[in-house]
Amino acid sequence: MLAKRIIPCLDVNQGRVVKGIQFKDLKDVADPAQLAKKYSLEGADEIVFYDITASNEKRNLSLDFVRKVAQEINIPFCVGGGINSVENMKDVLRKGADKISINSGAINTPEMIKKGAEKFGSQCIVLSIDVKEEDNQYVVYKNGGRVKTNLDAISWAKRGVELGAGELVINSMNFDGTKNGFDIKLLNIIAQAVNVPVIASGGAGGIAHFIELGKQTDVDGFLAASVFHYKEIQIHQLKEQLNKNNIVVRRTKEAL
Amino acid sequence: MNVIIDYDVGNIESVKRGFMRANIPIIISKDETTIKQAELLILPGVGAFKNAMDSLEETGLIPLIKDHVKRGKLLIGICLGMQLLFDESVEFELTKGLGFIEGQIVYLTKPKKIPHMGWNDLTINHKDPITTNFTTGEFAYFIHSLYAKTPDKYNLVYTTYGHKIPAIVRKDNVIGIQFHPEKSGELGLRIIQSIKEMVR
């Protein structure tokens, strides 16, 4: 049976890992490749990097970390942040990433999803969507959650998949940073609306939240940052608990 | 010499790193002399079947690969490279493959979500030197939308995702691996290490 993926997410600024609490107050933590390796050895199934370097010039330099990560780990990893063209996609894939995550770039130029999927295959095009619930509506935000769009999240998710996205990351802005659990309602709506894997993001605070997510939704990946980052949850312990609750996870040989 | 066939597909470097990690010296090449001298040939691949077959044909290396197999030397196809080992694929349009193993590459139809993407557990169907370093129940990393329909005797290891999907196939000295051993963490490393023993 296909296992639920545990995915630590790392924000990278100018080649260094940082973590924002609700996208603000960044704090430098570590080297991307070393941290990725640590997570990989602890049992992470995949790793996501978001490059949040502000200027394009500096981002090109920052993205050198992708090459180092590819050298260090032998599990899949995805890179996003500031990808605005098929050329950007190619660059990141060439450096050794398995998937690319697009967000604002795809909102500004939806054709980019289609072109990317045609060129590199849907399996490596991940559409990441920042969603905020406002007046009973799921609204899409862009530019790292700073700019409101007029897109409805469910329609945008469907459209993205039609254009060729092979996976969706759904980040609930209302839940992100709260540590009160994942947005089960939103995730169920999206997962039922599309026929590609959905990764849940935003709100993880404890192991119980992951169990709840596994039991109450059909999502494929559980993404979190700070709980792993600040060692509040150890990945192997999380997997042990998920397994005890009959949620299928990959357990590495040492853990069996 | 161990050689990864260079034919303009995306994941070659990653496959190379997988072998280097297992301490198997390997080079990437499309040089005829190098291919002829190879003990082990690796056929990587991601993307669409027809594109890959076209690129492979452009290299002019197909007769050399066939000769390699005829001489009893090991050929291993990985992911799309595995699918190319079969007779044909229905992806987009019916396209002929290398024809080393009887079977057809067809679309996954039963599962709700396609591609089959993520970690899935392996079941050993027939024991083989390539299955020595792992056990039934371990997880490997898959990404694909089509799978091989092939006789059970070639299906050494399978996984289940709506269908029973061949994960490792073998006919004589031709082996195909549907998942990505180079991305399957420590399990993948052990599988690549078993290849080392087989070449010796």
Boltz contact constraints between the chains, C-beta under 6 A:
constraints:
  - contact:
      token1: [A, 2]
      token2: [B, 118]
      max_distance: 6.0
  - contact:
      token1: [A, 2]
      token2: [B, 120]
      max_distance: 6.0
  - contact:
      token1: [A, 3]
      token2: [B, 119]
      max_distance: 6.0
  - contact:
      token1: [A, 3]
      token2: [B, 139]
      max_distance: 6.0
  - contact:
      token1: [A, 5]
      token2: [B, 118]
      max_distance: 6.0
  - contact:
      token1: [A, 45]
      token2: [B, 119]
      max_distance: 6.0
  - contact:
      token1: [A, 74]
      token2: [B, 185]
      max_distance: 6.0
  - contact:
      token1: [A, 75]
      token2: [B, 185]
      max_distance: 6.0
  - contact:
      token1: [A, 76]
      token2: [B, 183]
      max_distance: 6.0
  - contact:
      token1: [A, 121]
      token2: [B, 47]
      max_distance: 6.0
  - contact:
      token1: [A, 123]
      token2: [B, 115]
      max_distance: 6.0
  - contact:
      token1: [A, 123]
      token2: [B, 143]
      max_distance: 6.0
  - contact:
      token1: [A, 195]
      token2: [B, 112]
      max_distance: 6.0
  - contact:
      token1: [A, 195]
      token2: [B, 113]
      max_distance: 6.0
  - contact:
      token1: [A, 196]
      token2: [B, 113]
      max_distance: 6.0
  - contact:
      token1: [A, 197]
      token2: [B, 113]
      max_distance: 6.0
  - contact:
      token1: [A, 197]
      token2: [B, 117]
      max_distance: 6.0
  - contact:
      token1: [A, 250]
      token2: [B, 119]
      max_distance: 6.0
  - contact:
      token1: [A, 250]
      token2: [B, 139]
      max_distance: 6.0
